[in-house]
């Protein structure tokens, strides 16, 4: 069976792929071709959306090619995106065979593109570890997680937040935030989003010694005709002052991703983030959102993790699975380039797990161990190799 690569100049091919993603309750809106239009040029990635289909099943993956003279890579999750998982439609009994055939062809396609490595993520909402492992045959990877709040579980039948099973400290902080006099608004004005970006997001990320997302990403999302129904911006005001914003992305199946939330540090002392999350969850409850996805936390046991856990979040595990397609080339890469150079060359991209890049050791490790070895807790650097 032939492997098809979506021609991005063909509206028909794009629509075919996108409809499979939109019809899948376990998929992310960021697996669509219109999300690729938003993000691919920012990080220098070339979308290579691949699929196979017959009378029994459809299987596809939103892959991205990143070219570098040290070695090309093909990955399923683009920079500043959500998880790039496999979309499968067909009988459960056919799943293993479909994955095996598709991923075998995808490996060969990646080799034809000169890729030294290829990475897929498993789906936290579906148990697809085994079919991906069999089809991809990865030698290395990383165990990690996302955190989600089932929205209905957070509210009682009267629509009030259920806090009886929360800690006393959580209840006290939420009460303080709700009584602080903040105002919550749902915003569609690009100028307000840019105000939040310039005055809050950039400042807060730099306070955390991180690198702000490029404004072009938000601008592209806001101005995209196809993406217009899938983004929401939640703003919080203290009087007339914008003190917080949460740029969220959702699909038609009721999965909301908390894409980027940034707030004023001064207002956070008044439990601003408790107010923002509470009001956002209320909006989700009233607008058929079933799951609020915090995404992951880095480090995976720090203060942000504890904040998310306090809301009753569920921890859903998933894996990065990496196939080293050219083992000799990967070894030569590590000889030709030092670690700092590789980190710079593949900044914002997943070449391979940290331990495989640094030492050449393969196998799987969990995110916390990888962060510890990489010095994440001390330096605030990213998790990827």
VOGU-3710 file (C-alpha; in Angstrom, 3 decimals, decimal comma):
1> xxxxxxxxxx> 0,000/0,000/0,000  1,303/3,453/-0,904  2,200/6,127/1,630  0,579/9,430/0,687  2,112/12,808/1,543  -0,389/15,679/1,658  0,138/18,252/-1,066  -0,357/21,535/0,798  -1,356/23,245/-2,466  -4,307/20,837/-2,776
11> xxxxxxxxxx> -7,399/21,965/-0,841  -8,951/18,538/-1,396  -6,036/16,618/0,146  -5,823/19,012/3,071  -9,552/18,730/3,747  -9,364/14,928/3,696  -6,646/14,900/6,339  -8,187/17,632/8,477  -11,601/15,983/8,589  -10,066/12,787/9,972
21> xxxxxxxxxx> -8,416/14,829/12,740  -11,531/16,854/13,522  -13,657/13,702/13,710  -11,288/12,080/16,219  -12,074/12,827/19,915  -8,534/11,830/20,934  -6,795/14,172/18,477  -5,575/17,736/18,903  -6,571/20,700/16,748  -2,837/21,302/16,267
31> xxxxxxxxxx> -2,661/18,184/14,066  -4,516/19,998/11,271  -2,957/21,449/8,150  -4,213/24,910/9,069  -2,201/24,777/12,314  0,825/23,885/10,178  0,219/27,113/8,233  0,371/29,013/11,525  3,551/27,560/13,007  5,738/25,832/10,428
41> xxxxxxxxxx> 7,506/28,887/9,030  8,282/30,275/12,473  10,670/27,459/13,455  11,799/26,547/9,942  9,865/23,277/9,791  8,422/21,781/6,620  5,098/19,953/7,124  5,093/16,387/5,821  1,615/15,108/6,634  1,462/11,416/5,730
51> xxxxxxxxxx> -1,349/8,880/5,571  -2,493/5,493/4,293  -6,018/4,308/3,719  -7,973/1,360/2,360  -11,548/0,099/2,645  -11,024/-0,909/6,298  -9,030/1,935/7,866  -7,349/5,338/7,659  -4,143/6,169/9,486  -2,133/9,384/9,365
61> xxxxxxxxxx> 0,400/11,537/11,189  1,163/15,262/11,035  4,940/15,087/10,664  7,422/17,949/10,362  10,807/17,877/8,639  13,588/19,967/10,132  16,693/20,234/7,983  20,143/20,767/9,434  23,586/19,994/8,044  24,277/17,954/11,176
71> xxxxxxxxxx> 21,346/15,682/10,273  17,684/16,043/9,316  14,903/14,944/11,680  11,225/14,069/11,202  9,004/14,676/14,230  5,288/14,580/15,015  5,129/17,622/17,299  6,188/21,002/16,003  7,656/23,778/18,144  4,992/25,647/20,124
81> xxxxxxxxxx> 2,395/23,067/19,245  0,566/20,434/21,183  1,133/16,709/20,826  1,392/15,309/17,333  -0,277/11,946/17,720  -1,442/9,413/15,165  -5,007/9,643/13,886  -6,558/6,232/13,244  -10,042/5,368/12,053  -10,913/1,713/11,743
91> xxxxxxxxxx> -11,582/-1,424/13,747  -9,569/-2,055/16,895  -8,729/-5,500/15,537  -7,006/-3,893/12,523  -5,062/-1,306/14,504  -1,825/-3,252/15,000  -1,536/-4,216/11,333  -2,353/-0,672/10,177  0,250/0,892/12,474  2,851/-1,678/11,442
101> xxxxxxxxxx> 2,378/-1,021/7,721  2,097/2,751/8,066  5,056/3,247/10,376  7,231/0,894/8,365  6,563/3,017/5,276  7,037/6,212/7,294  10,466/5,041/8,471  11,534/4,458/4,878  10,165/7,849/3,850  12,132/9,543/6,647
111> xxxxxxxxxx> 15,304/7,801/5,450  14,663/9,079/1,919  14,586/12,613/3,374  18,034/12,105/4,882  16,755/11,947/8,459  19,062/10,672/11,161  16,159/10,305/13,623  12,375/10,206/13,712  10,148/10,839/16,749  6,483/10,130/17,433
121> xxxxxxxxxx> 4,472/10,763/20,569  1,957/8,299/21,895  -1,546/9,526/22,693  -2,423/10,215/26,357  -6,112/9,711/25,515  -5,652/6,344/23,795  -3,496/3,346/24,637  -1,425/3,171/21,459  2,026/2,548/22,962  2,239/-1,049/21,754
131> xxxxxxxxxx> 1,255/-0,489/18,104  3,608/2,502/17,834  6,423/0,570/19,496  5,950/-2,371/17,131  5,627/-0,220/14,020  8,307/2,365/14,804  10,757/0,053/16,610  12,223/2,904/18,718  15,543/2,480/20,511  15,112/5,428/22,868
141> xxxxxxxxxx> 12,536/7,794/24,271  11,089/9,729/27,196  8,184/8,999/29,551  6,216/12,143/30,354  2,614/13,288/30,963  -0,077/15,887/30,544  -2,472/17,128/33,243  -6,178/17,591/32,535  -9,257/18,701/34,471  -12,546/16,957/33,585
151> xxxxxxxxxx> -14,666/20,106/33,586  -17,951/18,565/34,742  -16,217/16,887/37,667  -15,147/20,293/38,969  -18,730/21,617/39,313  -21,763/20,301/41,180  -25,243/20,053/39,666  -25,945/23,605/40,746  -22,959/24,873/38,783  -20,808/25,690/41,812
161> xxxxxxxxxx> -17,172/24,677/42,114  -16,695/21,560/44,220  -14,077/22,455/46,801  -14,933/20,153/49,716  -12,324/17,611/48,698  -9,688/20,287/48,041  -7,107/21,318/50,605  -7,807/24,122/53,055  -5,015/26,128/51,448  -6,616/25,719/47,993
171> xxxxxxxxxx> -10,019/26,846/49,268  -8,488/29,842/51,015  -6,546/30,903/47,891  -9,556/30,470/45,602  -11,755/32,510/47,950  -9,131/35,242/48,071  -8,904/35,356/44,281  -12,667/35,453/43,791  -13,018/38,311/46,300  -10,125/40,407/44,934
181> xxxxxxxxxx> -12,311/42,453/42,591  -10,903/41,180/39,280  -12,990/41,237/36,091  -13,029/38,368/33,575  -13,653/38,875/29,850  -13,589/36,744/26,693  -11,729/38,783/24,080  -11,530/38,607/20,266  -9,614/41,865/19,763  -6,103/41,356/18,350
191> xxxxxxxxxx> -4,946/44,657/19,866  -5,759/43,426/23,381  -3,986/40,119/22,781  -0,944/42,046/21,593  -1,144/44,308/24,666  -1,091/41,188/26,863  1,828/39,795/24,845  3,906/42,984/25,039  3,224/43,948/28,666  2,704/40,592/30,399
201> xxxxxxxxxx> 3,831/37,546/28,432  7,248/38,804/27,362  7,974/40,307/30,778  6,899/37,209/32,730  8,768/34,708/30,555  11,959/36,756/30,854  11,486/36,922/34,633  11,516/33,119/34,496  14,683/33,240/32,322  12,820/31,730/29,401
211> xxxxxxxxxx> 12,291/32,787/25,804  8,916/34,280/24,847  6,982/32,714/22,011  7,184/34,860/18,866  4,298/37,276/18,423  3,880/35,998/14,856  2,505/32,724/16,215  -0,402/34,457/17,969  -0,846/36,869/15,074  -1,043/34,020/12,559
221> xxxxxxxxxx> -3,562/32,138/14,705  -5,787/35,180/15,175  -5,746/36,112/11,491  -6,190/32,579/10,130  -9,597/32,141/8,489  -9,629/28,367/9,118  -8,457/28,655/12,716  -10,752/31,474/13,762  -13,279/29,302/15,609  -10,658/27,355/17,560
231> xxxxxxxxxx> -8,893/29,986/19,660  -10,135/31,872/22,713  -8,447/34,598/24,726  -9,472/35,035/28,358  -8,495/38,393/29,847  -8,517/39,578/33,463  -8,693/43,238/34,456  -8,019/44,976/37,732  -10,079/48,094/37,230  -8,990/49,265/33,768
241> xxxxxxxxxx> -5,597/47,515/33,909  -5,035/44,274/31,990  -3,334/41,996/34,525  -3,635/38,541/32,987  -4,435/36,625/29,836  -4,834/33,014/28,779  -4,562/32,107/25,085  -6,422/28,797/24,665  -6,977/26,459/21,734  -9,777/23,896/21,447
251> xxxxxxxxxx> -11,141/21,309/19,050  -14,719/20,457/18,105  -14,662/17,436/20,431  -14,454/19,531/23,606  -10,718/19,423/24,354  -9,314/22,798/25,446  -5,548/23,360/25,552  -4,232/26,017/27,916  -1,731/27,192/25,303  -0,150/30,152/27,101
261> xxxxxxxxxx> -1,114/31,901/30,328  0,822/34,916/31,615  -0,034/37,264/34,463  1,226/40,249/36,387  3,473/39,102/39,225  2,049/41,768/41,561  -1,540/40,684/40,927  -0,597/37,034/41,413  0,023/37,869/45,067  -3,745/38,465/45,264
271> xxxxxxxxxx> -4,370/34,972/43,857  -5,093/36,234/40,355  -4,353/32,847/38,751  -6,933/31,138/40,958  -9,533/33,624/39,723  -8,492/33,208/36,084  -8,581/29,411/36,104  -11,898/29,312/37,972  -13,577/31,670/35,509  -12,053/29,866/32,535
281> xxxxxxxxxx> -13,423/26,549/33,793  -16,851/28,151/34,185  -16,677/29,278/30,561  -15,657/25,760/29,539  -18,598/24,289/31,474  -21,027/26,605/29,694  -19,554/26,005/26,215  -19,380/22,212/25,943  -15,687/21,857/26,785  -15,193/18,505/28,508
291> xxxxxxxxxx> -11,441/18,528/29,237  -9,152/21,422/30,189  -5,604/20,434/29,242  -2,857/22,124/31,242  -0,302/20,265/29,098  2,849/19,261/30,974  4,908/20,879/33,740  8,615/21,526/33,773  10,069/20,605/36,193  7,564/17,776/36,641
301> xxxxxxxxxx> 7,232/18,071/40,418  7,688/21,800/41,033  5,388/24,614/42,078  3,470/24,790/38,791  2,826/21,044/38,978  1,542/21,412/42,532  -0,719/24,311/41,496  -2,281/22,209/38,720  -2,603/19,188/40,965  -4,478/21,260/43,535
311> xxxxxxxxxx> -7,350/21,677/41,082  -7,921/17,938/40,966  -6,095/17,387/37,685  -5,687/13,909/36,263  -2,171/12,918/35,229  -2,171/11,139/31,859  1,116/9,515/30,791  2,447/9,371/27,264  5,809/8,771/25,571  8,195/10,307/23,112
321> xxxxxxxxxx> 9,430/7,400/20,968  12,531/7,979/18,865  13,840/5,782/16,099  17,505/6,408/15,292  17,362/5,773/11,561  21,087/6,140/10,955  22,980/4,867/13,994  26,402/5,499/12,436  25,319/8,985/11,415  23,973/9,712/14,894
331> xxxxxxxxxx> 27,257/8,580/16,467  29,241/10,662/13,975  27,053/13,683/14,708  27,952/13,454/18,369  31,648/13,316/17,449  31,499/16,207/15,000  29,490/18,576/17,192  29,717/19,256/20,902  26,618/19,237/23,082  26,212/23,028/23,146
341> xxxxxxxxxx> 26,386/23,210/19,366  23,762/20,482/18,958  21,464/22,233/21,425  21,809/25,435/19,409  21,313/23,707/16,053  18,153/21,907/17,169  16,785/24,587/19,448  13,036/24,129/19,795  13,176/20,723/18,114  13,269/17,180/19,454
351> xxxxxxxxxx> 16,383/15,543/18,046  16,364/12,739/20,628  16,029/12,461/24,427  18,662/14,315/26,424  20,521/11,202/27,550  20,823/9,905/23,993  22,199/13,232/22,733  24,559/13,819/25,643  26,019/10,356/26,198  24,801/8,223/23,317
361> xxxxxxxxxx> 22,983/5,972/25,796  19,687/4,748/24,417  16,695/3,252/26,237  13,832/5,124/27,882  13,978/7,480/30,873  11,275/9,472/32,606  11,044/13,231/32,352  12,135/13,912/35,917  15,354/11,925/35,570  16,101/13,549/32,221
371> xxxxxxxxxx> 15,550/17,015/33,692  17,791/16,216/36,618  20,598/14,998/34,350  20,156/18,019/32,089  20,298/20,464/35,009  16,788/21,769/34,295  16,144/22,499/37,962  19,161/24,785/38,149  19,239/26,377/34,699  15,644/26,523/33,508
381> xxxxx> 16,648/25,129/30,102  14,281/23,090/27,960  13,881/19,345/28,191  14,711/18,352/24,621  17,980/17,315/23,104
//
